[in-house]
Amino acid sequence: MKKRWYDYLWIVSLLYLLLGFFNILFTWLGLLCFFLPLIISVATGTKGYCNRYCGRGQLFGVLGGRFGLSRKKDIPGWMKHKAFRYGFLIFFLVMFLLMLWNTYLVFAGAQDLQQVVTLLWTFRLPWHWAYHGTLFHLGAAQFAFGFYGVMLTSTVLGLITMMLFKPRSWCVYCPMGTMTQLICKAKAGKQP
Ligand code: SF4
């Protein structure tokens, strides 16, 4: 099948992670991956973003499929269950709000800039080499460090799931996928 430009968005995803290694402020670009899926599903009532434009999903497909880094086993039933997917979505959103709260504290001057990236909501990795100052408020940099942690965490979880199960198994419980699915169901007037 003829390849389209959007079939190569996995390269953009990879570049995005690399750029955050050199300059944390590039992380702000990742907000596109947050808003575009929601906008597309609200506007069209479809998971068009997941099906076409998600570079991260493609990246797992490429690494697990083309590069053979996946065991290609079925994902366990409990991971597909609503309780797990919605529970994970709620957990993810709570952690996201916590990250926003830390950003607010820096904006408010109540906390110093933390030049760390928190992986898997637990491990605080030093990341000071990726910060070279900013014209904006320090809070903008704090958001970048926090958001990069969110992106890196979801990528690491996705890679682990890719290796253990089928390449795109992360998509089964990806919070963004769950949210867009809920929007599509709401638009179609179905029960979640
Ligand atoms: S479920 Fe998540 S990772 Fe998978 S395609 Fe959709 S947004 Fe991308």
Boltz pocket constraint, residues with backbone or C-beta under 6 A from the ligand:
constraints:
  - pocket:
      binder: B
      contacts: [[A, 37], [A, 49], [A, 50], [A, 51], [A, 54], [A, 55], [A, 56], [A, 57], [A, 58], [A, 168], [A, 170], [A, 171], [A, 172], [A, 174], [A, 175], [A, 176], [A, 177], [A, 178]]
      max_distance: 6.0
